[in-house]
Amino acid sequence: MLHVTMPPEYPTLSPLKYELSAPWMDRRAKANLRNLLDDVYLENIGEVIIYQLVEKVRDFVRKAKSTETRKKTVTPVIKSLDKTKLKINCPEITHGEVIVDRKSSFQGHAAEVHSVEDVNAVITKLKENKKILNATHNMYTYRIERKTAKGTTILQDCDNDGEAHAGGRLLHLLQVLDQKNTLVVVSRWYGGIQLGPHRFRHINNAARQAIQQAGLLQK
């Protein structure tokens, strides 16, 4: 489901805001769909685009269902391919120091990214590490600067991964720091003792530390 909010300045001065609600869709598919919707906005800056967004969602869902049907009826051939050719180049990842408080551990991971594909590649690479994969939460956020003939815009998104409000707070941190082309992931391993609001301080500190160690800190 696509939820659309139109600010008073829309469409001339401010883009509309949208949220996707699709529990059946995995993160990669959602990221791809968001990227397509952002492209619709970039190609039609200053214009009314609600109809185009709805049609883009319909087309995406239709193709997704068609692909799922083919998967069920066609014999997989992926195993016969050279796996090295299937790998997407992953940006360099910097891992921050671990912060420990009352048996809970927090660690930030940062990378320079220039596309949603880069974001997906980094997250996939991180989860190849069993310790990170098994973290209680792997919350993340990113901001990507995109320049077109019509101007510059920022693609941004976040994910709580079950830690309520954490993704939004991480995104706010990147906005305050004016970070561009930056992805930061914070892994938390819960130690059994609730930390209350102190956990957000550790999450932000772990994120900022990783960004700084990666040489990406703007301020």
Secondary structure, 3 states (H helix, E strand, C coil): CEEEECCCCCCCCCCCEEEECCCCCCHHHHHHHHHHHHHHHHHCCCCCCHHHHHHHHHHHHHHHHHHHHHHHHCCCCHHHCCHHHHCCCCCCEEECCCEEECCEEEEEEEEECCCHHHHHHHHHHHCCCHHHHCCCEEEEEEEEEEEECCEEEEEEEEECCCCCCHHHHHHHHHHHCCCCCEEEEEEEECCCCCCCCHHHHHHHHHHHHHHHHCCCCCC
